Structure formats: structure tokens, C-alpha cells
């Protein structure tokens, strides 16, 4: 297959390219050439800008497009308009953020109400989906991941935990050990996206994992096992963290207060459609090990991107832990 990847040099996109090349496909990139331009010297790179310069795409034909970099409806509509009937299949990486709300303690599937309007990340992703369905009806796979993790993650939203546990000592563990969490390894997601393109699979899918329930306690315990750390986990209740002004999801990644009326159930997505369509999950220890190895080798240092979070500082963590024996 001849596959066009929009972006392809940061996180999910670079893994998609790796998988597609390994499976023998002819891959072409379309991007501005600003992020990691040294990657993939062996493939064709079309230079342009999704916000206006699409000249390099005119007259080209592709069997499939995989789009991990569309954030506004005009961006995806422009690609569809330029390529028109020259696209047989379009895989769009959306987000579970398209949903209107995440009620506490309640699972949700792909038919849950989506955000309205055009303000904010989730609403704009929803409008991207709408634009593609209008212009490419019957040819689109709408993939809605939750938290994507693994090597080359520029956000620190998962990497913080194996790094912190490896440091040892008394570790602030948020909420309760049995609190459900969901992550998807970027390599599993990338492979599945390529297979969706190969089989021209269409539909809407919550791309979250794993297949069996995962808890925060298991995440931290396996971080300790992989890094051979003697870290001591100290579990601090949601209410105590909120009272102390700790910011969910950013200061303590993967932590969302379970009782939050708006987002308490965000990590409770139903993934059965994606699993039925072939999404598989490698063992969590493999994800942690690969993340640790990458982080120790290069990590996200130097990637000053707006999507990167700033986890809690050691000083702030120690201050909070001082109240717990």
C-alpha cells in the first residue's frame, strides 16, 4: 500500500511509520519539516503546512491516509478537499476527549454524547470527525485513544511514574490502589492503525486498554518491579490531595478524582469495539521497560512542547507526604 502519514516524526506518527515500513508499505510523509527532520531519510517527504500550504499534495494518490496531527476541522477538510477521491481510506486519530462528560463510576462507549461547539481540544476533535464524515463518508476510521504511552512520549504524563518510582524512597501514590486507570502503548496503537488501513476498516473506536482491568496500584507495583526499586508507596486520598491544591492529571499524572462530576469516569472507556476490530495489548511490564529505557537514553529533554505537563516537584511531594507516616 501507498500510505500518506500527516506529521509522522513526533510520537504516535513516528511509530506508525516504523510499523508501516516494517510491514512493507510505501510511506510518504507530509509535514513542515520542523520536528525531527532527520528521521526516515529513506522515504519521500512532502513539505507543506496543514494551515495553508497543501501544494505538495496536489495530484498525488494514496491508498490510505493516517492522520495523527489533525486538531481543527479546517485542517482535515483541506486535506480531504485537495486529495478528494485519491484517498481510499482515512484513519483519523481523534480522542476520548470528544465526549461531553465523564460521569463518575460509569463506563461509556462510542455512542456517548460528544462535546458541542468549537471551543477546546475535545470539541475541535469532534468537529474534525464531523468534517471527515461529511467529505469522506464510508471511508473513515475514527480512532479515539485515551492516554497514549511509551517510548518517545513528549508529555511526561506516564513517564513520570516509572522515573519517580525508580528514584525510590517514599512515593506519593494518588487516590486508592484499586482505582481503575487506562493507557494504550503507542506501539500497539500504531500497529493497529496500520492494520485498519490495510483492511479499510471503518467506524468509531475507543482505543484504550488493556483488555483486563488495570489499577493504579498495579501500575506502580510493576514500575517498582521493572526498575528494581525499593520505593515505599504512600496512598493519599483524593479529598486530601484536592484540599492541598494538587492539580489532577498534570501535577500527578494518571490521577483524576473519582468523584469529580465532570471527569471522574474518564478512565472508564468501553474498548470492546476496538478489541473486536483487532486492537491488542502487550504486557504492561513491556511498556514500562521500554519507556524506562528510552527515558534513560534520551527522554523528553529539550522537547519544550505545549502538551508537556509539569509533574509535582520532589519538594512539594515531600511536603505533602510529611502528614503521612
Secondary structure as GFF3:
##gff-version 3
##sequence-region A 1 325
A	DSSP	beta_strand	2	6	.	.	.	ID=ss1
A	DSSP	alpha_helix	12	22	.	.	.	ID=ss2
A	DSSP	beta_strand	26	31	.	.	.	ID=ss3
A	DSSP	beta_strand	44	47	.	.	.	ID=ss4
A	DSSP	three_ten_helix	55	57	.	.	.	ID=ss5
A	DSSP	beta_strand	64	67	.	.	.	ID=ss6
A	DSSP	alpha_helix	73	83	.	.	.	ID=ss7
A	DSSP	three_ten_helix	84	86	.	.	.	ID=ss8
A	DSSP	beta_strand	90	93	.	.	.	ID=ss9
A	DSSP	three_ten_helix	96	98	.	.	.	ID=ss10
A	DSSP	alpha_helix	121	135	.	.	.	ID=ss11
A	DSSP	beta_strand	140	145	.	.	.	ID=ss12
A	DSSP	beta_strand	147	149	.	.	.	ID=ss13
A	DSSP	alpha_helix	159	167	.	.	.	ID=ss14
A	DSSP	beta_strand	170	174	.	.	.	ID=ss15
A	DSSP	beta_strand	180	181	.	.	.	ID=ss16
A	DSSP	beta_strand	183	185	.	.	.	ID=ss17
A	DSSP	alpha_helix	186	198	.	.	.	ID=ss18
A	DSSP	beta_strand	203	207	.	.	.	ID=ss19
A	DSSP	beta_strand	214	215	.	.	.	ID=ss20
A	DSSP	alpha_helix	216	227	.	.	.	ID=ss21
A	DSSP	beta_strand	232	236	.	.	.	ID=ss22
A	DSSP	alpha_helix	238	243	.	.	.	ID=ss23
A	DSSP	alpha_helix	272	276	.	.	.	ID=ss24
A	DSSP	alpha_helix	284	297	.	.	.	ID=ss25
A	DSSP	alpha_helix	314	321	.	.	.	ID=ss26
###
